[in-house]
Amino acid sequence: MDIRTNDAFMMTPAQYAQLMRLSSPALPVGGFSYSQGLESAVELGIVKNEGDARLWIEETLHTVMTVCDAAVWLVLSRAWRLQDTNAIRQWNQWYYASRETAEARAETTQMGISLINLIDALHWARESERTALNDMDIPCFPTVHAFAVAALDLPEDAGVTALLYAWMENQVMAAIKTVPLGQTAGQRLLSALVPQLDLAVCAAKDAASRTPPSIKTLAPQYAIVAARHESQFSRLFRS
């Protein structure tokens, strides 16, 4: 894996293709089966229409994904590139402990293990590097995703953007199914939300670059709504 920084080189067409691959719904990690609390927000009447869906996804992007998931991903990405196994294990365990619900813990480990299986099947990275990944007791998805980005020699900024965009698109698809919304409404949501990624990536980089990293997990409404999903009677999604 290369230790070059994000802006040191332009991506090649092959790298762009690999980046799209990692952010594609076709990536076989099961992300489509989770709504991360959005289905529960619909059931509780918090999200009732397109405008509500936009507000829910945008707020979750900035109060949950940016300041926790993306920031931790960046810390892990830098640790993978430096082969700092202690930091990798520490932040992987920290991320797992930060998951507020059983569904969230099951989601991140299931997706992490599925991505490890894909990495092994396609021989991304050297065998010794894959061994370090497989030796992890509870591999979380951001940990494995950061490994994949480094193994494919993709820039850090591009990798964290792929992580956030894949999450965003999955949230929009969940809204289409549960609110429900039409496909055009889904595209309007993406048109409104995608410009937020610039701000999100900048904020995540700032948080990850501090000493110690400034990671925030205080999102009580999100945590409570997500926890309510575990006892929801009728549901399409696993979280």
N, C-alpha and C positions, 0 to 999 in steps of 0.2 A: 504494500500500500504506500502511496506517495504522500509526503508531508507538505507538499506545496500548498500555499494559502489560496483562498477563494478567488482573488482577483488577479492571480499571477499569470493566468492564461485563458484564452477563449476556448469555449467548448467546441469540439468537432461535431459534425453531423451524427456520428456514431454515439457520442456522449449525449447529445440531445435526445436521440432515440432511447438510450438507456434511462435517461431521466423521465421521459414520457412513460416508459415501461413501469418504473417504480411508482408513478402517480396514477396509473391506469386502474379502473375498476376491475379489469381482467386479471390483475395480479392475484394469484390464488392464496390469499391470506385470510379471507372471510370477513373483510371490513364491511361489506354490504349488509351483513346480518346484524349489525349493531347500530342503534340510533343514539347512544350515549345520552339518554335522558330525554331526547326530543319527543319520542313517542309518549312518554309519561306527561310531558308538558302539554301535549295535545289532549290527552285524556283528562287532565286537570283543568282544561279550559284556558291555560296560559297562552297557548298558541292556537289561534282560531282562523287565521287567514294569512295571506301572503305577507302583509306588513308585519304581523306578529312573528312569522317565521324569520324574516330578515332581521328583526330586532334580536330574537333569541340567538341566532347563529352569530351575528356580529358581536353581541355582548360576550358570548361564550368564547369566540375567537380571541378577544382582547383580555378577558378576565381569567381564562383557564388555559387555552392552548398556547397563547403567546408567552405568558409570564411563567408557565410551568413546563408544559410538554416541549415546546420549541426551544426554550432556554436549556432544559435538561438535555435535549437532543444535541444541541451545539456543544455542551460540555462533554458529552459522550463521544461526539464526532472527533473532537480534538484529542481526547484520551485514546481513541482507537488509532489515530494517525501517529501518535507518539508511543503506541504499544504500552500504555500505562495501565496494566491490568488491575492494580489496586484501585485507581480512580474509576475504572469501568465497573468493577464490582460494587464499589461504594455507591455510585450514582444509580446503578441499576436497582440495588436494594432500596435506596431512598425513594426512587420513583414508585416501586411496587408498594412500599409502605404508605405512600401518599394517596393511593387509590381509596376512596371513601366507602366503596360498596363491594360486595362479593362479585357482582356482575362486572364491575370495572376491573377487578383483579383477574377474573377469568378471561375477560376480553383481551387485555394486554398480553397475557401469557399465551393464550391460544393463537393470537396473531403473530406473536414473536416466534413461537415454535414452528408455525406454518412457514414463516419466512426463512427460518433456519433450514427447514427441509428443502426449500427451493434453492437456497444458496448451496447446500451440499449437492443437490442433484445437478446443478449447473456448474459446479466447481468454481464459484466466484471466490477469489482470493486463494492464497496458498493453503495447503493442507494444515500446516502448523497454526495458521491464523484461524482456520475453521475449527480446529480442535479447541482453541481457547474459547470460541463461541459456544461450542457444544458442551463444554465443561461447566457452563453456568447452570446453577440449580433452578433459578426462576428467571428465564430470559424475558424481559419486557420488550414490547414492540419498538419503542424509540431506540433502545440499545441495539437491537438487531438491524433496524432500518439505517441507523448511523453507520453500522458496520458495512452494510450493503453499498451505501453511497461511497464510502472510502475504498471498498474493494473494487468498485467500478471506476475509480479514479475520477469522480465527479466533484465539482467545486462545492464547498460547504454551503454557500448561499443558495445554490440551486437545489441541494439536497433538502435543506430545511423548508424551502418553498414547496418542494414536492410533497413533503410531509403534510404541510398545512393545506395545500390545495386538495390533496386526496381526502383529507378530513372534511374540508368545506364542501366538496362535491358530494360526498357521502351524506352529509347533513341535508343538503338540498334534495337529494333523492329520497331521503327518509321523509322530508316534509311533503314531497309530491305524493308519497304513498299514504301518509297518515292524516294530513289536514282534511281532505286531499287537495292537491293543486294540479294544474295542467302542466304539460311539458314547456310551454312558452313561459308560464309563470316561473318555472324552475330556471329557465335561461335569464329571465329578468333578475332573479335573485343572484345568480352568478355574476351578472353584469354589474350589480350594485356592490357585491361583496369582494370580487377579485381585486379592485383597487386598494382594498384594506390590507392586502398582503404586504405591500411596501412598508407600511407603518408597522405591521406585526413583525416582520423580519428584522427591521431596525431595532425595535424594542427588545426582541429576543436576544439579539447580538449584544446589546448594551448590558442586559441582565447577565448573560453568560460570561461577559468579559470582566465583571467585577470580582474582587477578592474579599470574601468568598462570593461565589455567584449569587445574585439577588433573585432567588426563586420564590414565587408567591403561589400559595394554594388556597387562599381564603376566598371561597365562592359559595357561601352557605345556601343560597336558593338553588343553585345548580346541584349541589350535593344532595339536598333534601329531595328535590324532584327526581333525581336519578335513583335515589334509594327507594322511592315510592314505586318505581317500576318493578322491583323485585316481588311485590305482592299484587301487581296489576293482573286482573283476571284474564282479559283478552288482549293479546299482543302479537305483533308481527315480527318484532325484533328481539334480540337476546339481551339488550341493555337499553 
